[in-house]
């Protein structure tokens, strides 16, 4: 095990259970976001969403 990982785990042990869950939730969300960002389908969706932002806004306001 790397020393950096050991430091992180040691730091986690100092937190309360609730704080540990928060850290894990945030790390998981970050990783999921990173995986989505690397996915070409997700990138195409985001591009489409940006291009059609005005259309979506008008639909929402109607």
N, C-alpha and C positions, 0 to 999 in steps of 0.2 A: 504494500500500500504506500502511495506517495505521501511525502510529508505534508503537502498542501491539503490532501484529502483528510489526513489525520487531524490537521488543524481545524478543518471545517467540522468534522465529526465531534471533535472535542468542544468546539464552540456550541454546537447544537445541544450537547449534553448539559450545558449550563443554562439552557432555556427551559421555560415551563412547557408542559405538554401543549398548551394552547399556542404558544409562540412557535414551537416546533412545527405544528400543523400549518400555521400561517406561512412559515418559511417554505415548507414542502409544497403547499398550494401555489405559492408565487413562482417557485422554481419550475413546477410542472406546467403552469400557464405559460411561462417564458419559453420552455422547450416546445410546447405545442405550437405556440406562435411562430417560433423559428422554423419548425417543420412545415407549417403552412406556407410561410414566406418562401421556402425553397421549392414548393410544389408548383409546377408550371400551370396547372389548372387553376390554382388559387391566385396566381399572378394574373392570369387572363381575366378571372372574375373581378379582381380589384381594378384592373385597367378598364374593363367595361363599366364598372360602377362609377369610376371617375369621369369617363366620357359621357355618361348618361345622367350625371348628377342633377342637372336642371330638369330633365324629364321626370325623374323620381320625385323631385321637390314639388313640381306642379301637380303630379298625381296625388301626393300626400296632402296638398293644400286644397284639392278639389272636393 
